[in-house]
């Protein structure tokens, strides 16, 4: 049985994907295909490269990602992400989809064409970063003279990208809605509004997953809570472990039901 893993965007909450993957691996579950958007593209690339979830967490914690961001003076965003290319090349030196141990599919949005683009061959790092370019925050990423922004704008859980390549789909969704404390800042208003907009487009994709992992505790964390990486990792891990019986039951269904 070919198993595919789909990883959503969600900012810092995407670190929970690593905890989810660790728990799945402990159940003896491997992946033949990985698809990711935004934070899911970053964690997916590290895992597809061959890093363990724990190693990936250490990379994220030690990479001082924020130090590599620079102001975007052309006013298409507040920050530039292309300055982080050298940082990622340190951990994925071959910078190619073909060099990965697991096939990876990264979703970004062509801003001018208004359509999603799936990157799955050629250079790796620029597409991964393009998938994270949240509009208004990060300047669009240029690839072949085309401007790309965050894949979550159109597809925050890209199950459609690999559903025909595998027999069984596991979705890890970290862009969780839930009750939160009253919002008291402009950033909070913008962030919550984006989450609501993205979530409304994602629900139809939930039903395509044979298993959907969506830890409710993640709703208490902001997309910028990178300093709480360990907590986010633990939440993803513990919630997935709590689903062990359901996941094993789903995997033991006759293949006929999956076709």
C-alpha positions as CSV (number, residue, x, y, z in Angstrom):
1,X,0.0,0.0,0.0
2,X,1.4,3.4,-1.0
3,X,0.9,6.0,1.7
4,X,0.9,9.7,1.0
5,X,1.4,12.5,3.6
6,X,-0.2,15.9,3.1
7,X,1.1,18.8,5.3
8,X,-0.9,22.1,5.7
9,X,0.4,25.6,6.2
10,X,0.0,27.3,9.5
11,X,3.2,29.3,10.3
12,X,5.0,28.2,13.5
13,X,2.2,25.7,14.2
14,X,3.6,23.7,11.3
15,X,6.3,22.4,13.7
16,X,3.5,20.2,15.0
17,X,3.8,18.2,11.7
18,X,7.2,16.9,12.9
19,X,5.6,15.5,16.1
20,X,2.9,14.0,14.0
21,X,5.5,12.4,11.7
22,X,7.5,11.0,14.6
23,X,4.4,9.3,16.0
24,X,3.5,7.9,12.6
25,X,7.0,6.5,12.1
26,X,6.9,4.9,15.5
27,X,3.8,3.1,14.3
28,X,5.9,1.8,11.4
29,X,4.2,4.1,8.9
30,X,6.4,5.4,6.0
31,X,5.5,7.6,3.1
32,X,5.9,7.1,-0.6
33,X,4.8,10.7,-1.5
34,X,4.7,14.0,0.5
35,X,2.8,17.2,-0.5
36,X,3.0,20.4,1.4
37,X,2.0,24.0,1.5
38,X,3.9,26.8,3.3
39,X,5.0,25.5,6.7
40,X,4.1,22.0,5.4
41,X,6.5,22.5,2.5
42,X,9.4,23.4,4.9
43,X,8.8,20.4,7.2
44,X,8.1,18.2,4.3
45,X,11.4,19.1,2.6
46,X,13.4,18.3,5.7
47,X,11.7,14.9,6.2
48,X,12.0,14.1,2.5
49,X,15.7,14.9,2.7
50,X,16.1,12.2,5.3
51,X,16.2,14.1,8.5
52,X,14.4,12.6,11.4
53,X,11.6,14.7,13.1
54,X,13.9,15.3,16.1
55,X,16.8,16.4,13.8
56,X,14.4,18.6,11.9
57,X,13.2,20.3,15.1
58,X,16.8,21.0,16.1
59,X,17.5,22.5,12.7
60,X,14.5,24.8,13.0
61,X,15.4,25.8,16.6
62,X,19.1,26.5,15.7
63,X,18.8,28.1,12.3
64,X,17.9,31.6,13.7
65,X,15.5,32.0,10.7
66,X,14.4,35.5,11.7
67,X,18.0,36.8,11.4
68,X,18.0,35.9,7.7
69,X,15.0,38.1,6.9
70,X,15.5,41.5,5.4
71,X,13.2,44.5,4.8
72,X,11.6,44.6,1.4
73,X,12.1,48.1,0.2
74,X,9.9,47.8,-2.9
75,X,6.8,47.8,-0.7
76,X,5.3,44.5,-2.1
77,X,5.8,43.1,1.4
78,X,7.4,43.9,4.7
79,X,10.1,41.3,4.5
80,X,12.1,39.3,1.9
81,X,12.4,35.6,2.2
82,X,15.0,35.0,-0.6
83,X,17.7,36.0,1.8
84,X,17.1,32.7,3.6
85,X,18.1,30.6,0.6
86,X,21.7,30.2,1.8
87,X,20.4,29.1,5.2
88,X,18.4,26.2,3.7
89,X,21.2,25.2,1.3
90,X,23.3,24.4,4.4
91,X,20.9,21.6,5.2
92,X,19.8,20.6,1.7
93,X,23.0,21.3,-0.3
94,X,21.9,19.6,-3.5
95,X,18.9,22.0,-3.7
96,X,16.9,19.8,-6.0
97,X,13.7,17.8,-5.8
98,X,15.4,14.9,-7.5
99,X,18.0,14.6,-4.6
100,X,15.3,14.0,-2.0
101,X,14.8,10.5,-0.6
102,X,11.0,10.8,-0.8
103,X,9.2,12.5,-3.7
104,X,8.0,16.0,-2.6
105,X,5.3,18.2,-4.1
106,X,5.3,21.9,-3.1
107,X,2.3,24.2,-3.8
108,X,2.7,28.0,-4.4
109,X,0.4,30.5,-6.1
110,X,1.3,32.4,-9.2
111,X,0.2,35.9,-8.1
112,X,-0.5,37.3,-11.6
113,X,-2.0,34.2,-13.2
114,X,-4.1,33.6,-10.1
115,X,-3.5,29.9,-10.1
116,X,-1.7,27.2,-8.0
117,X,1.5,25.8,-9.3
118,X,2.9,22.5,-8.1
119,X,6.7,22.3,-7.9
120,X,8.1,18.8,-8.0
121,X,11.3,18.9,-10.1
122,X,14.4,21.1,-10.5
123,X,15.5,23.6,-7.9
124,X,13.9,23.0,-4.5
125,X,14.7,25.8,-2.1
126,X,13.2,28.8,-3.9
127,X,9.8,27.0,-4.4
128,X,9.7,25.9,-0.8
129,X,10.3,29.5,0.3
130,X,7.8,30.8,-2.3
131,X,5.2,28.5,-0.8
132,X,5.7,30.5,2.5
133,X,5.4,34.0,1.1
134,X,2.4,35.2,3.0
135,X,0.9,38.1,1.1
136,X,1.4,41.5,2.7
137,X,4.1,40.1,5.0
138,X,6.7,38.7,2.6
139,X,7.6,40.0,-0.8
140,X,6.5,37.6,-3.6
141,X,9.3,35.2,-4.6
142,X,10.5,35.4,-8.2
143,X,11.0,32.1,-10.0
144,X,11.5,32.3,-13.8
145,X,10.3,35.9,-13.8
146,X,7.0,34.9,-12.2
147,X,5.8,36.2,-8.8
148,X,4.8,33.5,-6.3
149,X,3.1,33.8,-2.9
150,X,1.9,31.4,-0.2
151,X,0.3,28.2,-1.5
152,X,-2.3,28.4,1.3
153,X,-4.0,31.3,-0.5
154,X,-5.6,28.7,-2.8
155,X,-4.7,25.3,-1.4
156,X,-3.7,24.9,2.3
157,X,-4.1,21.1,2.3
158,X,-3.0,19.9,-1.1
159,X,-4.5,16.4,-1.1
160,X,-5.4,16.7,-4.8
161,X,-1.7,16.9,-5.7
162,X,-1.0,13.3,-4.7
163,X,-4.4,11.6,-4.3
164,X,-3.9,9.7,-7.6
165,X,-0.4,8.7,-6.8
166,X,-1.1,6.8,-3.6
167,X,-3.6,4.3,-2.1
168,X,-4.0,5.9,1.3
169,X,-3.8,9.6,2.4
170,X,-2.9,10.9,5.8
171,X,-3.5,14.7,6.3
172,X,-1.8,16.7,9.0
173,X,-3.7,20.0,9.4
174,X,-2.3,22.6,11.8
175,X,-4.3,25.7,10.8
176,X,-6.8,24.9,13.5
177,X,-9.7,27.1,14.5
178,X,-11.0,27.3,18.0
179,X,-11.8,29.7,20.8
180,X,-9.1,32.1,21.7
181,X,-8.6,35.1,24.0
182,X,-10.1,38.4,22.7
183,X,-7.9,39.8,19.9
184,X,-6.3,43.1,20.9
185,X,-3.9,44.0,18.0
186,X,-4.0,44.7,14.3
187,X,-1.7,41.8,13.7
188,X,-4.1,39.5,15.6
189,X,-7.0,40.7,13.5
190,X,-5.1,40.1,10.2
191,X,-3.9,36.7,11.3
192,X,-7.3,35.5,12.5
193,X,-9.0,36.7,9.3
194,X,-6.4,34.9,7.2
195,X,-7.0,31.7,9.1
196,X,-10.7,32.0,8.7
197,X,-10.4,32.6,4.9
198,X,-8.0,29.7,4.4
199,X,-10.0,27.3,6.6
200,X,-13.2,27.9,4.6
201,X,-11.5,26.6,1.5
202,X,-9.9,23.6,3.2
203,X,-12.9,21.7,4.7
204,X,-13.7,20.0,1.4
205,X,-10.3,18.5,1.3
206,X,-10.6,17.0,4.8
207,X,-13.0,14.3,3.5
208,X,-10.4,13.1,1.0
209,X,-8.0,12.0,3.7
210,X,-8.3,8.5,5.0
211,X,-6.9,9.8,8.2
212,X,-7.0,13.5,9.3
213,X,-4.8,14.6,12.2
214,X,-5.8,18.0,13.5
215,X,-4.7,18.6,17.2
216,X,-7.2,21.0,18.7
217,X,-4.7,22.4,21.2
218,X,-3.0,24.1,18.2
219,X,-5.8,26.7,18.2
220,X,-4.2,28.2,21.3
221,X,-1.0,29.1,19.5
222,X,-0.3,31.9,17.0
223,X,1.4,31.4,13.6
224,X,4.3,33.4,15.0
225,X,4.9,31.3,18.1
226,X,8.3,29.9,16.9
227,X,9.7,30.2,20.4
228,X,7.2,27.5,21.5
229,X,8.6,25.0,19.0
230,X,9.0,22.2,21.6
231,X,5.4,22.6,22.8
232,X,4.1,22.5,19.3
233,X,6.2,19.4,18.5
234,X,4.9,17.7,21.6
235,X,1.3,18.5,20.9
236,X,1.5,17.0,17.4
237,X,3.2,13.9,18.7
238,X,0.9,13.2,21.7
239,X,-2.3,13.8,19.8
240,X,-1.2,11.4,17.0
241,X,-0.2,8.8,19.5
242,X,-3.7,9.1,21.0
243,X,-5.1,8.3,17.6
244,X,-3.1,5.1,17.3
245,X,-6.0,2.7,17.4
246,X,-8.0,4.7,14.8
247,X,-5.1,5.0,12.5
248,X,-4.3,1.3,12.7
249,X,-7.9,0.4,12.1
250,X,-8.0,2.6,9.0
251,X,-4.8,1.1,7.6
252,X,-6.2,-2.5,8.1
253,X,-9.2,-1.9,5.9
254,X,-9.3,-4.1,2.8
255,X,-7.5,-2.5,-0.2
256,X,-10.8,-2.7,-2.1
257,X,-12.3,0.0,0.1
258,X,-9.5,2.4,-0.7
259,X,-10.0,2.2,-4.5
